Amino acid sequence: MIKKNQVVLFQGDSITDGNRGRSQDLNHILGHGYVFLLASRLGCELAEETPLFVNRGISGNRVSDLYARWNEDAISLKPDLLSILIGVNDAARILRGEPGGATDRFERAYRVLLEETKEVLPHTSLVLCEPFLVKTDATVDCWEEWRSLMASYQQTVRELADRFGALFVPFQETFDEACGRAPAEYWVWDGVHPTAAGHHLMAEQWLSVVRGQGWI
């Protein structure tokens, strides 16, 4: 349940980053994506409890990049609720044959990150968000390889959520259903990065899961 001065931390890659500011300028510090939408809504609804919303997503990050900065950008902030969305860059490095994808560390690094978090912050509530991908002109090449690898990551995140007592936010189904209403590019312009409408879908889905369990 929400408590006074609760710290809600969002971690991830460019989808979470949302071009956030790196200063203390409150006009830009949360970026312009789903984190901003959630913070604006919940910050207003829960004003009496003065929650603090923090965005530490960094564009281009893989799960191993998260782990490398975890002390500074997660543990030291002592969040009451920690939400993580990661995976598409892990897949991209592999499928593009880049050096950073020479070995697939997704499950291993994610598991170690969560083990350390539970050890150091045993009372922090965890929300693991499903990495997602939609078929657009930008992802149509090697689509089956993209989809297969992403599906394995999605299953990994679901299993890790079960193992560590975290909530699992299913984004893939949300976008698959939305693509029945409008073209894929309307929601996720390059197959990876959501549009404004896509970020709204994410915020609503995240909220339905987290608030549905009474965590906020």
VENPE-V162793 format. One record per backbone hydrogen bond with DSSP energy under -1.0 kcal/mol. NH is the residue of the N-H (numbers start at 1). CO is the residue of the C=O. If there is no record, write none. Layout:
nh-><NH | NH>
co-><CO | CO>
//
This chain:
nh-><5 | 6 | 8 | 9 | 10 | 11 | 17 | 18 | 20 | 21 | 28 | 29 | 31 | 32 | 37 | 38 | 39 | 40 | 41 | 42 | 43 | 44 | 45 | 46 | 47 | 49 | 50 | 52 | 54 | 56 | 58 | 61 | 66 | 67 | 68 | 69 | 70 | 73 | 74 | 75 | 76 | 78 | 80 | 81 | 82 | 83 | 84 | 85 | 91 | 92 | 93 | 94 | 95 | 96 | 97 | 98 | 101 | 102 | 109 | 110 | 111 | 112 | 113 | 114 | 115 | 116 | 117 | 118 | 119 | 120 | 121 | 124 | 125 | 127 | 128 | 129 | 130 | 134 | 139 | 140 | 143 | 146 | 147 | 148 | 149 | 150 | 151 | 152 | 153 | 154 | 155 | 156 | 157 | 158 | 159 | 160 | 161 | 162 | 163 | 164 | 166 | 167 | 169 | 171 | 175 | 176 | 177 | 178 | 179 | 180 | 181 | 182 | 186 | 187 | 188 | 191 | 195 | 199 | 200 | 201 | 202 | 203 | 204 | 205 | 206 | 207 | 208 | 209 | 210 | 211 | 213 | 214 | 215>
co-><49 | 3 | 52 | 81 | 54 | 83 | 13 | 14 | 17 | 28 | 25 | 25 | 28 | 18 | 33 | 34 | 35 | 36 | 37 | 38 | 39 | 40 | 41 | 42 | 44 | 46 | 47 | 6 | 8 | 10 | 12 | 58 | 62 | 63 | 64 | 65 | 67 | 69 | 70 | 70 | 71 | 75 | 7 | 7 | 125 | 9 | 127 | 11 | 87 | 88 | 89 | 90 | 91 | 92 | 94 | 93 | 98 | 99 | 105 | 106 | 107 | 108 | 109 | 110 | 111 | 112 | 113 | 114 | 115 | 116 | 117 | 121 | 80 | 82 | 167 | 84 | 169 | 191 | 136 | 136 | 140 | 142 | 143 | 144 | 145 | 146 | 147 | 148 | 149 | 150 | 151 | 152 | 153 | 154 | 155 | 156 | 157 | 158 | 159 | 160 | 161 | 126 | 128 | 169 | 171 | 172 | 173 | 174 | 175 | 177 | 178 | 178 | 183 | 184 | 184 | 188 | 187 | 195 | 196 | 197 | 198 | 199 | 200 | 201 | 202 | 203 | 204 | 205 | 206 | 207 | 209 | 211 | 210>
//
